[in-house]
């Protein structure tokens, strides 16, 4: 294999996929990027074999491919070498005998160890595809507004991912760790009778949002459509990262294909968790609530992070926290409150996470001190959050 390529083109293709490589895996080759070179195309693949596989497909100018072939190179070393070279440098890659690859650029010369490309495993591809098309901005919103509620480690493995639920011509994303739940909805153009569910693992959720956000940085205010291809075991998404023309459109000279293995499990029925018959309502200013929680939580218990809300009357709500050292913080916050006096406790971090993804006034729908609370932004029914109260 022999290739001559512009540094910027190669580095961009590597940067978009390198995070999927897993150098800590028992299979050493998964710390490498697979390179497949043909006359007109360079395909780079990085995978952890368990959750995510990312592929960059780069169209090559005439003369870039000197000799077609395949190999695998250490992902981190290849990326760092390309980053260290001068802008607009020309990079030459040539495989040699004894599992070596020579990389030269100007007066720089690097020899890297390779591993056989035929040993590089494939994650797989979706079958019996259900395609869903949604705007990139809406996809980012659905993920960003809910991903913080995913469980990090849990024997209930299905909670360590995000549910994608299609019904009634809406796509709903749901994440929960058993203590709080985040939900976001968006209307999509599908047949009225289409109904499906899929659970995307945490790592895949983060990678998909990263790629969609990177594309957003390129396009600025310009939006574009993204097609999510759901299969029985996998989700696949292809995104264009080529050059942007004067009309704000991206060509397909560089395509990134995201493939993720879905979690095989039954997600809890989130509809049953949503509070109903709430007879108490509190309305807060989002910025003021954020500031109050940040201050009061300083003296909360380090483990439980509990804060107490005392809803005594319309106009002002008392927020307080204390810890094992008998330290105490108390602050009054202005609020509109409807209902009987009530006191309930939250994990401050759970409420702070919600405050971090909304922009307007905050509503809290409550019934009693030991019942879950529904939180949403005023006049926004497309994003809803449920927080379980706690005992302090």
Protein Blocks (a to p, Z undefined) as FASTA:
>chain_A
ZZdddfklmmmmmmmmmmmpcfkbmblmlmpccddddfkbccddddehlmpccddddddd
ehkambgcdddddfklmmmmmmmpcehiacdddddehhiacddehjbccddddddfklpc
cfbdcehiacddddfklmmmmmmmmmmmpcfbdfblmlmpccdddeehiacddddehjac
cdddddddddfklccdddddfklmmmmmmmmmmmmmmnomaccdddddddfkbccddddf
bdcdfkopacfkbccdddddddddddddfklmpcghiabdcdddfklmmmmmmmmmmmgc
fklopacdddfbghiacdddddfkopacddddddddedddddddddfklmmmmmmmccbd
cddddfbfmbccddddehiakbccddddddZZ
